[in-house]
Amino acid sequence: RVDRADTPFTNTVEQGTILNIPIAHGDGRYVADDATLDELEREGRVVLRYCDAEGNVTPESNPNGSARGVAGIVNASGNVLGMMPHPERHVEALLGPDDGRVVFESILRHLGDQVAA
């Protein structure tokens, strides 16, 4: 689920959009202490979360036990995204879902806006 739609990586979708993006395995996960998680939440740096089909963040919808369902965060400047899902695996509709295109189309839009400015 897109929790922030105003980043260089999510600007082509609305907040709350549910994306179908695969993970490579269930071994890796985001881990941080409560103070760090609270800071990320307070600063709006959590961009993506694991969720069910209705957008609810639940233990069952969290494939790897990531803290608070975090699937992607940005750095303090908002120009670096770290995420566990692999958008590059869902970019071609001919081969299946193409929800991963959102990330790349958002980057292209962001870069185009930077050039135009």
C-alpha positions in Angstrom: 0.0 0.0 0.0 1.3 3.4 -0.9 1.4 5.5 2.2 3.0 8.5 0.5 2.3 9.5 -3.0 4.4 12.6 -3.1 7.8 11.0 -3.5 9.9 10.7 -6.6 9.1 7.0 -6.5 5.3 7.1 -6.1 4.1 10.4 -7.7 2.0 8.6 -10.4 -0.5 7.0 -8.0 -2.7 8.2 -5.1 -2.0 7.6 -1.5 -3.6 4.3 -0.4 -3.2 2.7 -3.8 -2.6 -1.1 -3.4 0.2 -2.4 -5.6 0.9 -6.0 -6.4 4.7 -6.2 -6.3 6.5 -9.5 -5.6 9.2 -10.1 -3.0 12.1 -12.4 -3.8 11.9 -14.4 -0.6 10.6 -14.2 2.9 13.9 -14.0 4.7 14.7 -10.3 4.7 12.6 -7.8 6.6 12.8 -4.3 8.0 13.9 -4.2 11.6 14.3 -1.2 13.8 13.7 -0.3 17.4 10.5 1.5 18.5 12.2 4.9 18.7 13.4 4.7 15.1 10.1 3.4 13.8 8.3 6.3 15.7 10.7 8.8 14.1 10.1 7.3 10.6 6.4 7.5 11.1 6.5 11.0 12.5 8.6 12.2 9.6 6.4 10.5 7.0 9.3 8.4 5.7 7.4 5.2 5.4 6.3 5.1 1.8 5.2 1.5 1.3 3.6 -1.2 3.6 2.6 -4.8 3.2 -1.2 -5.1 3.3 -4.1 -7.3 2.4 -6.3 -6.8 -0.7 -8.3 -4.1 1.2 -5.3 -2.2 2.3 -5.2 -3.4 5.9 -1.8 -3.9 7.4 -2.1 -7.2 9.3 0.3 -9.9 10.5 -1.2 -12.2 7.8 -0.4 -9.7 5.0 3.2 -9.2 6.2 5.2 -12.0 4.3 8.4 -11.5 6.2 7.6 -10.1 9.6 8.7 -6.6 8.7 8.3 -4.2 11.6 4.9 -2.4 11.4 4.5 -3.8 7.9 7.2 -1.5 6.5 8.0 -2.4 2.8 9.7 0.8 1.8 11.2 3.9 3.4 12.9 7.1 2.1 15.9 8.9 3.5 15.4 12.2 5.2 15.9 14.1 1.9 13.3 11.8 0.2 15.6 11.1 -2.7 16.6 7.5 -1.8 14.1 4.7 -1.5 14.9 1.4 0.2 12.3 -1.3 -0.4 12.1 -5.1 -0.1 9.6 -5.8 -2.9 11.0 -6.0 -6.4 9.1 -3.7 -8.7 11.3 -4.7 -11.7 9.6 -8.1 -11.6 6.2 -6.7 -12.4 6.6 -4.2 -15.2 5.3 -5.8 -18.3 1.5 -6.5 -18.6 2.2 -9.1 -21.3 4.0 -11.2 -18.6 1.6 -10.6 -15.8 0.8 -7.7 -13.4 2.6 -4.5 -14.1 2.2 -2.6 -10.8 5.9 -2.3 -10.5 5.9 0.2 -13.4 4.6 2.8 -10.9 8.0 3.2 -9.3 9.8 3.6 -12.7 7.2 5.9 -14.2 7.2 8.0 -11.0 11.0 8.3 -11.3 10.8 9.4 -14.9 8.1 12.0 -14.1 10.2 13.3 -11.3 13.3 13.6 -13.5 11.2 15.3 -16.2 9.9 17.8 -13.7 13.5 18.5 -12.6 14.7 19.1 -16.1 11.7 21.4 -16.8 12.3 23.5 -13.7 
